[in-house]
Amino acid sequence: MSRQSFWVYLLKCADDSYYVGMTNNLELRIAQHQTGVDPKSYTHSRRPVELVWSQAFQSHDDAFRCERQIKGWSRAKKEALIRGDWYGIHEIVKQERKQRKAKSRSKEAP
């Protein structure tokens, strides 16, 4: 018995924005984005779209967690992911931590 795969994917839209999604049929879902099946969807007015990154998961829960995490990422972090630049992601995380610390210190100051 084969296990179903779930995909997390990143699309680059015509307006240069990014869309993060999850599906159990990547080929069909990309075609749906391209044809504009749902007029209310984010990508409908931003076509054409280009698949720039995808990752398969065996578990729906793992894919869902990954999708939510990436949706919360900055543009720079998403672009590092697209490039496969793990060091760049690490450096962005370090910079974000420094900024959060500095911000929390400024709130504590009298």
C-alpha positions as CSV (number, residue, x, y, z in Angstrom):
1,M,0.0,0.0,0.0
2,S,1.5,3.3,-1.0
3,R,1.4,6.3,1.2
4,Q,0.0,9.6,0.0
5,S,2.3,12.5,-0.4
6,F,1.5,16.0,0.6
7,W,3.3,18.9,-1.0
8,V,4.2,22.4,0.3
9,Y,4.9,24.7,-2.6
10,L,5.9,28.3,-3.3
11,L,4.7,30.2,-6.3
12,K,6.1,33.4,-7.7
13,C,3.3,35.5,-9.0
14,A,3.2,37.9,-12.0
15,D,3.2,40.9,-9.5
16,D,6.5,39.6,-8.0
17,S,4.7,38.4,-4.8
18,Y,4.9,34.9,-3.4
19,Y,2.2,32.4,-2.6
20,V,2.7,29.5,-0.2
21,G,0.3,26.5,-0.4
22,M,-0.2,22.8,0.4
23,T,-1.8,20.1,-1.7
24,N,-1.9,16.3,-2.2
25,N,-1.7,16.7,-6.0
26,L,1.0,19.2,-7.0
27,E,0.5,19.0,-10.7
28,L,-3.3,19.5,-10.5
29,R,-3.0,22.4,-8.0
30,I,-0.5,24.3,-10.1
31,A,-2.8,23.9,-13.1
32,Q,-5.7,25.2,-11.0
33,H,-3.6,28.3,-10.1
34,Q,-2.6,28.9,-13.7
35,T,-6.1,28.6,-15.1
36,G,-7.7,30.7,-12.3
37,V,-10.3,28.2,-11.2
38,D,-11.2,30.2,-8.1
39,P,-11.8,34.0,-8.8
40,K,-11.5,34.7,-5.0
41,S,-8.1,33.1,-4.7
42,Y,-4.9,35.2,-4.1
43,T,-3.3,34.0,-7.3
44,H,-6.3,34.6,-9.6
45,S,-5.4,38.2,-10.4
46,R,-1.7,37.6,-10.2
47,R,-1.3,35.1,-13.0
48,P,0.8,33.7,-14.5
49,V,2.4,32.0,-11.6
50,E,5.7,30.0,-11.5
51,L,6.4,27.1,-9.2
52,V,9.8,28.1,-7.6
53,W,10.0,25.6,-4.7
54,S,8.3,22.4,-3.5
55,Q,8.8,19.8,-0.9
56,A,7.0,16.4,-0.4
57,F,5.9,15.2,3.0
58,Q,4.5,11.8,4.0
59,S,2.3,13.3,6.8
60,H,-0.4,15.9,6.3
61,D,0.4,17.4,9.7
62,D,4.1,17.8,8.8
63,A,3.2,19.5,5.6
64,F,0.6,21.8,7.3
65,R,3.2,22.8,9.9
66,C,5.8,23.6,7.2
67,E,3.2,25.6,5.2
68,R,2.3,27.7,8.2
69,Q,5.9,28.3,9.1
70,I,6.9,29.4,5.6
71,K,3.8,31.7,5.4
72,G,5.2,33.5,8.4
73,W,8.6,34.1,6.9
74,S,9.9,37.3,5.4
75,R,10.4,37.7,1.7
76,A,14.2,37.4,2.2
77,K,13.9,34.1,4.0
78,K,11.5,32.7,1.3
79,E,14.0,33.7,-1.3
80,A,16.8,32.0,0.5
81,L,14.7,28.8,0.7
82,I,14.1,29.0,-3.0
83,R,17.8,29.3,-3.6
84,G,18.5,26.4,-1.2
85,D,20.6,28.8,0.8
86,W,20.4,27.3,4.3
87,Y,23.3,29.4,5.5
88,G,21.4,32.5,4.4
89,I,18.3,31.4,6.2
90,H,20.4,30.9,9.4
91,E,21.9,34.4,9.0
92,I,18.4,35.9,8.5
93,V,17.2,34.2,11.7
94,K,20.2,35.5,13.6
95,Q,19.5,39.0,12.4
96,E,15.8,38.8,13.3
97,R,16.7,37.6,16.8
98,K,19.0,40.6,17.3
99,Q,16.3,43.0,16.1
100,R,13.7,41.4,18.5
101,K,16.2,41.7,21.4
102,A,16.9,45.3,20.6
103,K,13.2,46.1,20.3
104,S,12.4,44.4,23.7
105,R,15.3,46.2,25.4
106,S,14.0,49.6,24.1
107,K,10.6,48.8,25.6
108,E,12.1,48.0,28.9
109,A,14.2,51.2,29.1
110,P,12.6,54.0,31.2
